[in-house]
């Protein structure tokens, strides 16, 4: 469990009329969402840890949504940490326990294109994907976005720069924060594009948030 995570899935579940269960609820969940790495805390489960978590913490006969949108920052071998690299395992947990694992990626983040809404999903079975496509609107991806994808996937230089510079910029930012605010604690993997900060004081955190917004 994590103290906080990206709230969009909870919002969507509420909009769908589903009951939101607390992490310590004894009731079995029909849908669970895992953000890995977790936004905003920076908690990250490597692939073996993630597989173990799903097998030991998730109840049978449910859907598990695993959002890996921030995983590409891991580095050139990020796919080795992705659930997309273990299709046999995904097939097995569904056949043996009825756990349907969906792997979700938002590409607008790693490619810095928030104006072009791009994402992908890997379904646990062909039948699941067929059922999903029946509800998908036919214009979910326009021609401009498709043209962008065709070109951006070829830009290896951009990805190499991203992997190199993100680590450098993050380390620099963490060092500056810790040198000025001695009691602040910075969390998250060294390759992530954001920093989770514990100021130790709620009022200080609110003021820091306010000033950050004022100064862009």
Order of alpha helices (4+ residues) and beta strands (2+ residues): alpha-beta-alpha-beta-alpha-beta-beta-alpha-alpha-alpha-beta-beta-alpha
